[in-house]
Amino acid sequence: MTGSRLAHVALLVRDYDEAIGFFRDALRFTLLEDTELGDGKRWVVLRPSGGGTALLLARAVGADQEAVIGRQAGGRVFLFLETDDFARDHRAMSAAGVKFLEPPRRESYGTVAVFEDLCGNRWDLIEPAAPTRD
């Protein structure tokens, strides 16, 4: 199939407004859509300021969904937020109260640190290493 792309990733949350506040204010995502669908459901889409795949916030319904809030990847890093300026974004996110689980570290693929979103899902904040020239 040509011309495909991953448009949205659904992320289970406890509360739409709380999640919007976190992603918009702490991670500086852009709120693209917030549409009422009835019966307490909403279509809420946010995207990182630099573009890319958007998050579709899905309020958990029922015990099965509520049980996996914050553990959609079984405790592993689930999502990867790429930046062009690690120091700037790490500083801003830390000031906004984002919980980093480790200090920044340099790896062969770039500068990275693991953080948790408001529900406990683990993310990497990563600035990719500059390509090497042979």
C-alpha positions as CSV (number, residue, x, y, z in Angstrom):
1,M,0.0,0.0,0.0
2,T,1.5,3.3,-1.0
3,G,0.6,6.7,0.4
4,S,-0.1,5.4,3.9
5,R,0.9,7.0,7.2
6,L,0.2,6.5,10.9
7,A,-2.3,9.3,11.6
8,H,-3.2,8.8,15.3
9,V,-2.2,6.7,18.3
10,A,-5.0,6.2,20.9
11,L,-3.9,6.9,24.4
12,L,-6.2,5.8,27.3
13,V,-6.7,8.6,29.9
14,R,-8.8,9.1,33.0
15,D,-10.2,12.5,32.1
16,Y,-10.2,14.4,28.9
17,D,-9.6,17.9,30.3
18,E,-6.8,16.8,32.6
19,A,-5.0,15.1,29.7
20,I,-5.5,18.0,27.4
21,G,-4.0,20.3,30.0
22,F,-0.9,18.0,30.4
23,F,-0.2,17.6,26.7
24,R,-0.9,21.2,25.8
25,D,0.7,22.9,28.7
26,A,3.5,20.6,29.9
27,L,4.5,19.1,26.5
28,R,3.4,22.0,24.3
29,F,1.3,19.9,22.0
30,T,-1.3,21.6,19.8
31,L,-4.9,20.8,20.4
32,L,-6.3,20.0,16.9
33,E,-9.8,18.9,17.7
34,D,-12.1,18.5,20.7
35,T,-15.5,17.4,19.5
36,E,-18.4,16.2,21.7
37,L,-19.7,12.8,20.4
38,G,-22.5,12.3,23.0
39,D,-22.7,10.0,26.0
40,G,-19.7,11.7,27.6
41,K,-17.4,10.7,24.6
42,R,-15.2,13.2,22.8
43,W,-12.9,13.1,19.8
44,V,-9.8,14.8,21.2
45,V,-6.7,15.0,19.0
46,L,-3.4,16.7,19.9
47,R,-0.1,16.8,18.0
48,P,3.5,17.7,18.9
49,S,4.4,21.2,17.9
50,G,6.8,19.9,15.2
51,G,4.1,17.7,13.6
52,G,4.0,14.0,13.1
53,T,1.6,11.4,14.4
54,A,-1.2,12.8,16.6
55,L,-2.5,11.5,19.9
56,L,-6.2,10.6,20.1
57,L,-7.1,10.8,23.8
58,A,-9.6,8.1,24.7
59,R,-11.3,8.2,28.1
60,A,-11.2,4.8,29.6
61,V,-14.6,3.1,29.9
62,G,-15.0,0.0,32.1
63,A,-12.8,-1.9,34.4
64,D,-10.7,-3.5,31.6
65,Q,-9.7,-0.2,30.1
66,E,-9.2,1.5,33.4
67,A,-6.9,-1.2,34.5
68,V,-4.4,-0.5,31.8
69,I,-4.3,3.3,32.0
70,G,-0.6,4.2,32.3
71,R,0.5,0.7,31.4
72,Q,-0.5,0.4,27.7
73,A,3.0,-1.0,26.9
74,G,3.3,-3.1,30.1
75,G,5.7,-0.7,31.7
76,R,8.1,-0.2,28.8
77,V,8.8,3.0,27.0
78,F,5.7,3.4,24.8
79,L,6.1,6.6,22.9
80,F,9.1,8.6,21.5
81,L,9.0,12.4,21.5
82,E,11.7,13.6,19.2
83,T,13.1,17.1,19.6
84,D,15.6,19.3,17.8
85,D,16.8,20.8,21.1
86,F,17.0,18.4,24.0
87,A,18.3,20.9,26.5
88,R,15.5,23.4,25.8
89,D,12.7,20.9,25.9
90,H,14.0,19.0,28.9
91,R,14.3,22.3,30.8
92,A,10.8,23.4,29.8
93,M,9.2,20.1,30.6
94,S,10.9,19.8,34.0
95,A,9.8,23.3,34.8
96,A,6.2,22.3,33.9
97,G,6.4,19.4,36.3
98,V,7.0,16.5,34.0
99,K,8.5,13.6,35.9
100,F,11.7,12.4,34.4
101,L,12.8,8.9,35.6
102,E,16.5,9.4,34.9
103,P,19.0,12.1,34.0
104,P,19.7,12.8,30.4
105,R,22.1,10.4,28.8
106,R,24.0,10.3,25.5
107,E,23.6,7.1,23.4
108,S,25.0,6.3,19.9
109,Y,21.5,7.3,18.5
110,G,21.2,10.6,20.4
111,T,20.5,12.3,23.7
112,V,17.6,10.7,25.6
113,A,15.8,10.7,28.9
114,V,12.7,8.7,30.0
115,F,9.7,10.5,31.4
116,E,6.2,9.7,32.4
117,D,3.0,11.3,31.2
118,L,0.2,12.2,33.7
119,C,-1.1,8.6,33.6
120,G,2.3,6.9,34.1
121,N,3.0,5.8,30.5
122,R,6.7,6.0,29.8
123,W,8.1,8.1,26.9
124,D,11.5,8.9,25.6
125,L,12.4,12.5,25.0
126,I,15.1,12.2,22.3
127,E,17.3,14.4,20.2
128,P,18.7,12.1,17.5
129,A,22.4,12.1,16.9
130,A,23.6,14.1,13.9
131,P,24.2,11.8,11.0
132,T,27.9,10.8,10.6
133,R,29.6,11.4,7.3
134,D,31.9,8.7,5.9
